[in-house]
């Protein structure tokens, strides 16, 4: 019992972490007109005009921003990443990065 319980806890922790973090990409860089997304050594450029929706979810740990794309790319139709952590006092928090991406994506789509 002394060995079985810690092993079971480790297995549960491993699968929980894998389930909650496996859909996150490794890095997202803002390059002006596009975002450079990297995951496990592969990278993709996502034009801001190809972003249909930006969703900020704080109720998940870590908090995440999910981009919905017009057409699927190398990483699929949805790309999720964790923004830098912030402290939220408001009961309805927003994220500056997500708000800026929404505005810039709308502006880029309107130029099309």
N, C-alpha and C positions, 0 to 999 in steps of 0.2 A: 504494500500500500504506500510505503514511503517513496518508492520510485515511480509507481504508476500515476499518482496524482500530479506530480510536477511534469511528467512526460505528457499527460493528457492536457494540462494547461498550456504547455509549449506548443502542442499541435493545434489546439484551438486558437491560440494567439497567432500562429503562423498563417492559418487559413483565414482568420479575420483580417489580418493586415493585407494579405494577398487580395482578398475580395474588395477591400475599401480603397486600396491604392493602385491596383493593377490597371485601371482605366486612365490614370493620370500620365501625361507626357512628362518627359524629363525636364525640358527647357523650352521656353517661349521667349523669343526676342522680338521687340518692336523695331522694325526697319523702315518706318515711315509709311509707305504705300502697301506694305505686306508684313506678315508675321512669319518669322522663321521658327519652325517647330521641330524639335529633336526628341527622338525616343529610341533608346538602345542603339545609338550610332546612326540611325537613318534620319534624314531630315526632309522637310517639305516646306515650300513657300506657299503661304495662303494669302491671296489678295484680299484686302479689306472689302472689296465689292462682292466677294464670294460668301461673306458672312451674312447669314439670314437673321440670326438671333444670337443674343448674348445673355446668358443666364448666370446670376450669382446666387449660389446656395451656401448659406452660412450654417445651416442646420446639420451639415455633414462635417466630419473631422477627417482631414483638414478641410477648411472652407475651400470651395472650388468655383472656378468660372468655367462654364461650358459654352463652347462656340458651336452653333449649328450651321452647317455649310450648305450652300446651294447644290453642290455636287460632291459626291464622296471623293476623298483623296486617298493618299497612302495610308492614313490612320483612320479612315472611315468618315462618316457624315458628321459625327460629333467628336469634338476634341475638348478634353477637360484638363485643366491645370490648376495648381494651387497658387493663389496670389500670396505676396508677402503678408504675414500675420498683422492684424490690426486689432485695436481695442475698441469695441463698440459700446456706446452708452445708449444709443437709441433703441427702442423696441423694434423698429423696422429699419435695420441697417442697410446701407448701400456701400458699394465699393467704388472708389474713385477710378480704378483701372477699368472695371466693367462699364461704368458710366461713360468714360472716355471712348472705349471701344464701340459702344452702342452709337454714339454720336458720329464717330469717324466712319463706321461701317455704313450708316445711313447716308452720310455725305458722299461716300465713294459710290454707293449704289445709285444715287441720284445723278451722278456724273455720267453713268453708262449710257 
